[in-house]
Amino acid sequence: MALPEYLFMSREDYLALHNNSQDAHYEYLDGEVRMLAGRSTYHSALSSRLGSILERALENSSCWTYNSDIRLELSASYYVYPDLSVSCEDSDHTLDNSILHPR
């Protein structure tokens, strides 16, 4: 019998793992937990350049650009770490580590 490719756990267990993990990021996709892999220098440079473009485009708006350190909480069972995200919602700017209303 083949083992499942990813670990499955409850939302509460995922949040406990996330809150207690200092060095790794995990995404949560309907119970499936995935540890994010390291990135390449090319990936990092490209993400940085795209972030700069977004920052300039949003310069005179109330929107903020976030890097991959910030988690998007898309639903009660879907948590992801995109390379870049944007939020124009004031309440998102006061949260510790999650964005609830990405654009």
C-alpha positions as CSV (number, residue, x, y, z in Angstrom):
1,M,0.0,0.0,0.0
2,A,1.4,3.4,-1.0
3,L,1.7,6.1,1.6
4,P,-0.2,9.4,1.1
5,E,2.0,12.0,-0.6
6,Y,1.1,14.7,2.0
7,L,0.2,14.7,5.7
8,F,-3.5,15.2,6.6
9,M,-4.5,16.9,9.9
10,S,-7.2,19.0,11.4
11,R,-7.3,22.8,11.1
12,E,-6.5,23.1,14.8
13,D,-3.5,20.8,14.5
14,Y,-2.3,22.8,11.5
15,L,-2.6,26.1,13.4
16,A,-0.7,24.6,16.3
17,L,2.1,23.4,13.9
18,H,2.2,26.8,12.3
19,N,2.3,28.7,15.6
20,N,5.1,26.5,17.0
21,S,7.3,26.4,13.8
22,Q,10.0,29.1,13.7
23,D,12.0,28.0,10.7
24,A,9.4,26.4,8.2
25,H,6.2,27.5,6.6
26,Y,3.4,25.1,5.9
27,E,0.4,25.5,3.6
28,Y,-2.9,23.9,4.6
29,L,-5.2,22.8,1.7
30,D,-8.5,21.2,2.9
31,G,-6.7,19.1,5.5
32,E,-3.6,18.4,3.4
33,V,-0.4,19.9,4.9
34,R,2.6,20.8,2.7
35,M,5.9,22.1,3.9
36,L,7.2,24.8,1.5
37,A,10.6,24.1,-0.1
38,G,13.5,26.5,-0.3
39,R,13.8,28.9,-3.2
40,S,16.4,29.6,-5.8
41,T,18.3,32.8,-6.2
42,Y,16.5,33.4,-9.6
43,H,13.1,32.9,-7.9
44,S,14.0,35.3,-5.1
45,A,15.3,38.0,-7.6
46,L,12.2,37.7,-9.7
47,S,9.8,37.9,-6.8
48,S,11.7,41.0,-5.5
49,R,11.4,42.7,-8.8
50,L,7.7,42.0,-9.1
51,G,7.2,43.3,-5.6
52,S,8.9,46.5,-6.6
53,I,6.6,46.9,-9.6
54,L,3.6,46.3,-7.4
55,E,4.8,48.8,-4.8
56,R,5.2,51.5,-7.5
57,A,1.8,50.7,-9.0
58,L,0.1,51.0,-5.6
59,E,2.1,54.0,-4.4
60,N,-0.9,56.4,-4.1
61,S,-3.4,53.9,-2.8
62,S,-4.3,52.4,0.5
63,C,-3.1,48.9,-0.6
64,W,-0.1,47.2,0.8
65,T,2.2,44.6,-0.9
66,Y,3.4,41.6,1.1
67,N,6.1,39.0,0.5
68,S,6.0,35.3,1.1
69,D,6.4,35.7,4.8
70,I,2.7,36.5,5.1
71,R,0.1,33.8,5.0
72,L,-3.2,34.2,3.2
73,E,-6.2,32.8,5.0
74,L,-8.5,32.1,2.1
75,S,-11.1,30.0,4.0
76,A,-11.3,28.0,7.2
77,S,-9.5,25.1,5.3
78,Y,-7.2,26.9,2.9
79,Y,-4.0,28.7,4.1
80,V,-1.3,29.5,1.6
81,Y,2.0,31.5,1.3
82,P,2.1,33.1,-2.1
83,D,5.3,34.8,-3.3
84,L,3.5,38.2,-3.3
85,S,0.1,39.4,-2.2
86,V,-1.8,42.6,-2.0
87,S,-4.4,43.8,0.5
88,C,-6.4,47.0,0.4
89,E,-8.3,46.1,3.6
90,D,-7.3,48.2,6.6
91,S,-8.0,45.3,9.0
92,D,-5.4,43.2,7.3
93,H,-2.6,45.6,8.1
94,T,-3.1,45.1,11.9
95,L,-2.9,41.3,11.9
96,D,0.2,39.5,13.0
97,N,0.9,37.0,10.3
98,S,-2.2,36.5,8.0
99,I,-4.1,38.4,5.3
100,L,-7.8,37.7,5.2
101,H,-8.8,39.9,2.3
102,P,-6.3,39.7,-0.5
103,R,-6.8,41.4,-3.9
